[in-house]
């Protein structure tokens, strides 16, 4: 996920390279170990993907983690990959997922694999038979990762989602990967409901932060939200809120009895700017205001937080969402931007600009290759708290008007920030 830093990962999918270099609609015969032309072709495609990944890691200064999405079913293939990575001094960790429950395997093929580009326009039953035969071809040469035979490799082997074999994991990124995998529950397909609290008095005044009460319209939204939950049959869902008054008050209108309060769901801390309007911040702290506009994801309020800090704070909540069932979450604008950004895999630089309107329920449903967002609007008027991304030119003009020609270590030269 592009969640913590820019460009922290690149996914290099061998299937995409194969479709580009060889073609789509390759039958299961292409994957037979007895088809030597197919073996050579697949090896060539896989190593090309590895070389592209290594070039990206070596040449992009922001690149940290590269993901090779491929089967890598034999020790020979894994040895070739390891040797190439070793030449570039790149650490490597293999992740293997083993599934031997036939009914789950069939469901996965029908729900996920048949939607891939290889089977677009194909009869579902024919596609299922072809992919099943592809798996049988893989099994003919398949060599699982083994603690006895692959002790020199760093790997995580996941069996039927619930059993883990971890070998030689020794870096922070590798440990976090193990932590993440152990919290995933891909066999659970929850529907997630998110909403901000109802409109507050601070929202009406254009102030950020604080811990104010709901406005009249905010209370109306709470009432309508409770009615929505009852009519949609969501009364049995657990409800999560922050510790802040506005979310607790909104949640009090719901009939649900299972309510958990998370400090991690509290709104982004605006530090010394808490309780001010954007106009007041621009007037009293013009340089801070400009710095935030220049890099909203990484900017940290004085004695407060940045969006990056907030994403780190939300990690336990994200893990609970990954491993749990359906849930109804009531929290805040910046918090929901981070959570929705994670679930929809939105680049981090765009997270601070995701629209999360008041008096709207956001329904997130997992799909084969990601999640889908649906906004359910309630038609109750509210303040507009979204602020669009500002252009560099407008930021500079404000600074010049304020008599500032330097922002942090960034100088203004001839009409351009440089």
N, C-alpha and C positions, 0 to 999 in steps of 0.2 A: 504494500500500500504506500502511496505517496502521502504520508501523513505527517512525519516528523520534520523532514527537511526536503528541499527541492532536489529532484533527480537522484533520490537515494537508491532507486532500483530501476532496472530495465528487464523486461520479460522477453526472452528470445525463444519463441515457440517453433520447434522443429517442424511441426505440421504446417505452419504458415510458410516456412522456407520450402518445404517439399511441394506445396501447392504452387508456389511461385516458380521453382526451378524445374519441376517435373510435370506438374499438372494436378487438376482436381479429378475426382471420379476414378481414383486408382482402386481396382478391385482387391479383394483380400489376397489374391495370388501374389501381388506385389510384395506382401509381407511374409511370404513363405521362406523359410530358411533354405529350401531347396532351389529357390529361384536366385541363382548367383548374380544375375544382372540386377535384380531387385536389392540384394544384399549390398552390392557395391554402390548402387545409387543411394540407398538410405544412409550408408556410412558417409558418403561424400556430402550429402545434405546436412547430416548431423555435425560433422566437423566444420563445415562452413558456418553453421550457426554458432559453434563454439568460438571460432576465430572472430566472428563479428562481435560476440559478447566480450571477448578479451580486448579487442580494439577499443570498444566503448569504455571498458574499465580503465584501460591504460591512457586513453586520450582525453576523456572528459574529466576535468578536475573535480566535478561535483559527484561523480559516480562512486558509489560505495558498495552496493550489492547488485549483482546480476543474477537473474534466474534463468536457467536452461530448462525449458519445459519440454521434456522428451521421455521416452520409455527407458532407454539405457538398460536393457534387460540382461545383458551378459557382462561377465567380468572383463572380457576383452574390450568392449565398448567403454566401460568405466575406466579401464586402464589408459586407453587412448586420451580420454578427457582429462584424467589426472595428470598425465605427462605433459599435455599442452598447457594446463594451468600452472604446473610447477615451473615451466620455462619462463613464465611471466610473473613468477613469485606471487601467485594468486591462491589464497586459501580456498578450499573446496569442501562442501558438505553435501552428501547425497541424502535425499529424502525419498523413502519408498513407502507406498501405501499398498497393503495387501488386503484383498477382499475375497473371501471364499464362502460367502453366503449366496447361493444361487439366486434366490428371489430378489435380494438387494442388488445383485449384479445386473439382473434383467431390468429392474426399475431404473437403475442409473443409466443403462444404455438407452432405454426408451425416452427418459426424461431429459437427458443431457447430450449424449453422443449423437443421437439422430438429428440434433439441431445444428450440428457443425456443418461447415461449407461442403464437406465431402458428400453429404447426402441431401443437399438441397434439391427439391423436386422429385425425390425418389419415393417409391412406395415404402411406407414405414416398415412393413413386414420384411420386404426384400432387404432394406437397409439394416434391419436388426440381424437378419441371417448373415449378411456380409460382415458386419462388425463382429459378430460372435465368432465367425471363422477367423477373422483377423486376430482375435484374442487367442484362439487355439494355436495359430501359427506362432504367436509370441511364446506361448507356454512350451512349445517344443524345445526352445533354446533358453528358456528363462532360468536365471540363476539368482536366487534371492540373496540379499545382503546377509552376511553371517558373522556372528561374533567370533567364530572360530577361523573362518577363511578370509575375512576382510578386516582383521583387527587393525591394520595400518590405516584404514580409512576413517574419516569422520562421517558418521551417518546417524539418521533417525529412521527407524523402521516402525511403521504404524500398522497394526493388525486389527482389521475389523473395527476401526475407529477408536477402540477402547484400550488396546494393549500397545505398549511402547518399548522398543529396545533402542537405547541411546549409547553410542560408542564414541569416545574421544572428543566430546564437545568441550571446548576450552576457551572460546572467545565470547565477548559480550553479545555480539550479533547472533552467534550460534545458540547461546543460551536463551536469548529472547525468542529465537525461532522455535526452539523446543517448547518454551512456555506457551507460545501462541498455538502451536499444533495440539498441545495437550488440553487446550481450552476449546478447540473447535468441536462442533457437533453437527457435521454435515448431513446426518440422517434426520435431524430435526429441521423442519421448515416453518419457522415462526412468522407470524405477521406482527410487525412492530408499529405501534401508534405513538406519535410524538405530537406535542403541542406546547406552545409557550403558555405562560400564565395569561389570565385575562388582562386587559388594559389596566394600567396603574395611573395614579395621580402624577407620578414622575413622567410617565409616557406622555401624558397630556401636556405637561410643561416642557417637554423636549429634553429632560434631564436624563443622564446616564447613571447606571448603578443604583445605589440606595437600597432601601428596604421598605418601600412605601406600600400602602394598601391599594386594593383594587378600586377603580373608578366605578361609576354606576354602570357603564357599558361593560366593564370587566366582570361585574357581578352578574349581569345578564348573560354574558358568555358562559360563566360557570354554570348557571342554571340550564342553559341550552346544551352544554357539554354533558351534564348529568343525564339529560333526557336522551341525548344521542347514544351514550353508553348503554342505557337500558334498552333502547329500541334495537340496537345492533347486537344485543346479546353479549356485551363485553363486561358484564358486571362481575364475572369471576376472574378476570385478568388481574394480576398483581399491578399495582400502581407505584411508580417511582416518582419522587419529587426531590427538589433541593431542600435546603434548610431555610430558605428565604420565605418571608411572610406571603408574598404574592403567589407562590406556587402552592403553599399549604392552603391558602384561602381558596384558590381555584380547585384544588383537589377535594376540598371539603364538600363540594356539590356532587361528587361522584358517589354512587352507592357501593362501590367496591370496599370490601373489608380488609383486603391484604394491601397495606400501604407501607412502603419503605422509604426512608429519608436518607439521601446521599449528600454528604458535604461536597463530594466531588462534582455534583451537578450544580453547585452554586455558580452564579454568573461570573464572567471574567472580571477580575478585580481591577478597577480603573485607578487605584492608588490615590494620588493627590487630586486627580480630576473627578473623583467620585462625587456625584450630586451636582455636577455642572452641566450646562448645555454645551453643544458643540460651538456655538457662538462665543460663549464665555471662555472656552478652552482656547479658541483661536485668538481671542483678544488678550488673555492673560498669559498664555504659553504658545506664542506663534511658532517657535522653533519646534516644540514638541508636536504641535498639530501638523506641521509639515513633515516631520520625520515619520509620523504614523501614516500619513498619506503616501509617502514614498515606498514604504515596505510594511504594510499593515499586518502581515502574518508574523514577522519577526520583531516588530516594534513592541517594546515593553513600557507601559505607563510608569512614571516615576513612583516608586514604592508600590507598584502594582504588577500586573501580568501582561504577557503577550499571548497571541493565539497559539504560538508554539508551546508556551508554558501550559496553556489550557489543554492542549492535546495530550501532553504528558500526564497531566492530572487526571484526564479521562480514561487512561489506559485500563484501570480496573473495571470501569463501567463497560467499556467496549468488550472486555473479556467476558463479563457477565452476560452481555447481549449475545455474544457468539455461542456460549454454551447453554443458554437458557431457552425457554419457550417464548410464546407471545407475551407482550407486556405493554402497558400504557405509561408513557413517560411525560411528566409535566415539568418543564424547566425553562430555559432562557435562550435568547437569540444567539449569542455567541456560542453557547454550549451546543445548541442544535446544529449550528453551522459546522462545527467540528464533527459531530456524530454523523450527520447526513453526508458530509464530505467523505468521511471514512467509508460508509456503506455504499456510496455511489462512485467511489474511487475518483474523486475530483481533485485535480492538482492543488497542492497546498497554497499556492499563491492566489487561487480563486476562492478558497474557503471563506475568507472574511467578507466576501461579496455574495454568498449564497443567500437567496431571498427566503426568509423565514417570517412570513407575515403573522401579525396577531390574529386571534380569533379564527384560526385555521388548524385542522387536524391533518398531520402529514402521515400517510399510510405507506409503509415500506414493505414490499413483498419480494422475497428472494426469487430469482429466476435461474435458468440454467447457467448463465454466464454473468451474474451480477445481481442487481436489485432494481426494482422499479418503484418510482415515487408517484403517489397520487395525493393531491391536495383536496381536502374537503372543507369548503368555505361555509361559514355560518351566516353571512350577511349582516353581521352586527358591526356597525361602524367603529373605527378605532384610529388612533394616531398611527402615522407612518414612520417607522423608526429606521427603515433601510436608508443607507447612504451609499450612493453609487461610487465606483472607483473614479478618482480624480486624475485628470491629465497632468503630465509633467509641466506643461505650459501654465496651467492654472495655478499649480502649486508655486511655481517660481514667481508668478505675478503677485500673489499674495505676500510672498516673502519680500519682494522688492518694495511693495507698498508699505510694508512694515519696517523698511530700512535695514533688512538683514541680508547680507551677501554671503553668508556661510551657514550651512546646516550641518552640525557635527563636523565631520571631516570632508564634507562635500561643498565645493565652492560653486558660485554662479558665474558663468563666463559667457558674455555675448548672447544672452537669451537662452542658454542651454545649461541644464544641470550636468556637471561633469566630475 
